[in-house]
Amino acid sequence: MELSLKPEQAEFVAPNSETLAEAYVATLNGDAQFRPFAIYSDDAMVGFIIYGKWREDDDYHLWALMIGAEHQGRGDSGEAH
């Protein structure tokens, strides 16, 4: 819950508590089967994903992907090493 986005990203993504609650309620009601997973870099939690499927759908979906602002932009530059 403590991970936050960059201010300019806030209008595009619901708060973490709301996203997790919606996935939990959909699963609890039997409408879906969603599972949250934390994303770690070494021992630090840097984000989370929620994936699963709706009851009437056989396909799996990525419900949410969130990387905390302080952990964004740390990917590989694409250069050969």
C-alpha positions as CSV (number, residue, x, y, z in Angstrom):
1,M,0.0,0.0,0.0
2,E,2.9,2.3,0.6
3,L,4.2,2.3,-2.9
4,S,3.2,5.4,-4.8
5,L,3.2,6.6,-8.4
6,K,4.8,9.7,-9.9
7,P,2.3,12.6,-9.6
8,E,1.8,12.7,-13.4
9,Q,0.7,9.0,-13.4
10,A,-1.9,9.2,-10.6
11,E,-4.8,10.1,-13.0
12,F,-4.2,6.8,-15.0
13,V,-4.2,4.3,-12.1
14,A,-6.5,3.6,-9.2
15,P,-5.0,3.6,-5.7
16,N,-3.4,0.3,-4.6
17,S,-6.0,-0.2,-1.9
18,E,-8.8,0.2,-4.4
19,T,-7.3,-2.1,-7.0
20,L,-6.6,-4.9,-4.4
21,A,-10.1,-4.5,-2.9
22,E,-11.8,-4.8,-6.3
23,A,-9.9,-7.9,-7.2
24,Y,-10.6,-9.4,-3.7
25,V,-14.3,-8.7,-3.9
26,A,-14.6,-10.1,-7.5
27,T,-12.9,-13.3,-6.3
28,L,-14.9,-13.5,-3.1
29,N,-18.2,-13.1,-5.0
30,G,-17.3,-15.9,-7.4
31,D,-17.2,-13.5,-10.4
32,A,-13.5,-14.0,-11.0
33,Q,-10.3,-15.8,-9.8
34,F,-7.7,-13.1,-9.3
35,R,-4.4,-13.5,-7.5
36,P,-2.0,-10.7,-6.4
37,F,1.7,-11.2,-6.3
38,A,4.4,-8.9,-5.0
39,I,7.4,-7.9,-7.2
40,Y,10.7,-7.8,-5.4
41,S,14.2,-6.5,-6.3
42,D,16.5,-8.3,-3.8
43,D,14.7,-7.7,-0.5
44,A,12.7,-4.6,-1.4
45,M,9.2,-4.8,-2.6
46,V,9.1,-2.6,-5.8
47,G,5.6,-3.3,-7.1
48,F,2.8,-5.9,-7.6
49,I,0.7,-7.6,-10.2
50,I,-2.8,-9.1,-10.1
51,Y,-3.7,-11.7,-12.7
52,G,-6.5,-14.1,-13.2
53,K,-9.6,-14.8,-15.1
54,W,-13.3,-13.9,-15.1
55,R,-15.7,-16.8,-14.3
56,E,-17.2,-16.9,-17.8
57,D,-13.8,-16.6,-19.6
58,D,-11.1,-19.2,-20.0
59,D,-8.4,-16.6,-20.8
60,Y,-6.1,-15.2,-18.1
61,H,-5.8,-11.4,-17.8
62,L,-3.4,-9.0,-16.2
63,W,-5.7,-7.1,-13.9
64,A,-3.0,-4.7,-12.6
65,L,0.7,-3.9,-12.8
66,M,2.2,-1.3,-10.5
67,I,5.8,-0.4,-10.0
68,G,6.5,2.2,-7.3
69,A,7.8,5.6,-8.5
70,E,11.2,5.3,-6.8
71,H,11.8,1.9,-8.6
72,Q,10.7,2.9,-12.2
73,G,13.2,3.4,-15.0
74,R,15.8,0.9,-13.7
75,G,15.5,-1.5,-16.6
76,D,18.2,-2.6,-19.0
77,S,19.1,0.0,-21.6
78,G,19.1,-2.6,-24.3
79,E,22.8,-2.4,-24.9
80,A,24.8,-5.6,-25.3
81,H,27.0,-6.4,-22.3
